[in-house]
Amino acid sequence: MKTLKYFIVTLLVMVVASCSNDTTEPTEPTGTLSVKLTDAPMHYDQFMSASVTIDKIEIGNGANVNSMITIMNAPMKFNLLELVNGITTTMANAEMPVGNYDLMRLYISSTEMVMKNGDSFTYNMNRDGYSGNGMMQNGMMLNSNNRSVDITLNNALIISEGGMSEFLLDMDVDQSFMLEGVNFTGSGPNMMMSMTGFTFMPTMRFVDMSTSGTIHGNVHDTVGNLPNATISLMQNGIIYTSTHSDANGDYALIGIPEGTYTIKVELDSYIMDPVGNEQNMGELNMMSNDTMSINFNMMPSN
């Protein structure tokens, strides 16, 4: 009987211990962040590629230096000239703790440009640093100590429990790749460009895709569609973003936040026809998740 009593007590102790071991710490609520990359292309059409290698991406809060969370930590090379007119690629897709974040940090190690004539040029940030230093436009800051670029967000990136947040990083090739020693020979369709190299000053914007709109359309004249036209979206007299019409004369501007804008098109030897452009001559009011279709009717300038 005494042995049975000891057995029952021992069994109870084991059950209690087992129950206590089964308790786990509550998990921190998370949401998913997806970061996509697109490009505001450059004016010149004599390049095969304009590539950027990004080694790491962090998200955090500017007020807390220890808040940075790594969402991508493997070097990836992107040819920005492939990411035009609404085409994007995913840079990172990661789970993050619920909260508000206002700072994105990019570690860019090198950039490369390859011309159609075979000439190739590279710029290594780890060796040569960035072009310029300190504060830049669009709330960006160059960090010379760790070779990174900080992007301060105008509106906080909000991660909600179980939610999916999608943000777009739009890098402006024309403003970021600063060409050196440029020389032109010939004229018209036979014009060729040469250069001695370039420096890199990253110019980009970071926007919430869930509240941003799209503008798309076509550039044409009475004969047909017009490629290589420059379409610029302006805000307060400053270019907000731009793109170029493709081989079919089509274009797209994505990730456009709510606000008031003006739009214009430029193409050598052409001007906008006074007829057929009434819709795009005044202000454009972009609403959340709106889509605008704006076509441009061109005519020869002489």
Secondary structure, 3 states (H helix, E strand, C coil): CHHHHHHHHHHHHHHHHHHHHHCCCCCCCEEEEEEEEEEECCCCCCEEEEEEEEEEEEEEECCEEEEEEEEECCCEEEEHHHCCCCCCEEEEEEEEECEEEEEEEEEEEEEEEEECCCCEEEEEHHHHCCCCCCECHHHEEEECCCCEEEEEEEEEEEECCCCEEEEEEEEEHHHHEEEECCEEECCHHHCEEECCEEEECCCEEEEECCCCEEEEEEEECCCCECCCCEEEEEECCEEEEEEECCCCCEEEEEEECCEEEEEEEEECCEEECCCCCHHHCCCEEECCCCEEECCEEEEECC
